């Protein structure tokens, strides 16, 4: 077993190197996935919704499909 520094202390070989994502950065992949799912299934009357956020996007897309399409088109390729 190699050297294991105390928690919060970086090993000497990693000092000065950036590893991984910066602290307090966020990943919005699940939010994008829910929004795209809601748009793709907005024309289904009884869709099996995977989670609450997807239900919100699905409901929004049922009433305003053109608005959501423009929003998603600006940020993602549909």
NORMO-V579255 format. One record per residue. N is the residue number from 0. SS is DSSP state (@ for helix, = for strand, . for the rest). NEAR is the number of other ideal C-beta (glycine too) atoms within 10 Angstrom. D_CENTER is the distance of its C-alpha to the mean C-alpha in whole Angstrom. Layout:
N|SS|NEAR|D_CENTER  N|SS|NEAR|D_CENTER
//
This chain:
0|.|3|37  1|.|4|36  2|.|7|36  3|.|8|33  4|.|10|33  5|.|5|32  6|.|5|29  7|.|5|27  8|.|9|30  9|.|11|29  10|.|10|31  11|@|9|34  12|@|8|32  13|@|10|29  14|.|8|30  15|.|7|29  16|.|7|27  17|.|7|23  18|.|6|21  19|.|6|17  20|.|9|15  21|.|6|17  22|.|5|17  23|.|5|15  24|.|7|12  25|.|7|9  26|.|8|6  27|.|8|3  28|@|8|2  29|@|11|3  30|@|13|4  31|@|13|5  32|@|15|6  33|@|20|8  34|@|23|9  35|@|17|11  36|@|20|12  37|@|24|14  38|@|20|15  39|@|15|16  40|.|17|18  41|.|19|19  42|.|10|23  43|.|11|23  44|.|5|25  45|.|5|24  46|.|16|21  47|.|7|20  48|.|18|17  49|.|13|14  50|.|11|13  51|@|8|14  52|@|16|11  53|@|21|12  54|@|15|15  55|@|14|15  56|@|23|13  57|@|22|16  58|@|13|19  59|@|17|18  60|@|23|18  61|@|17|21  62|@|9|23  63|.|13|22  64|@|14|21  65|@|8|22  66|@|11|20  67|@|20|17  68|@|14|18  69|@|10|19  70|@|14|16  71|@|19|13  72|@|10|16  73|@|7|16  74|@|9|13  75|.|10|12  76|.|5|15  77|.|9|16
//
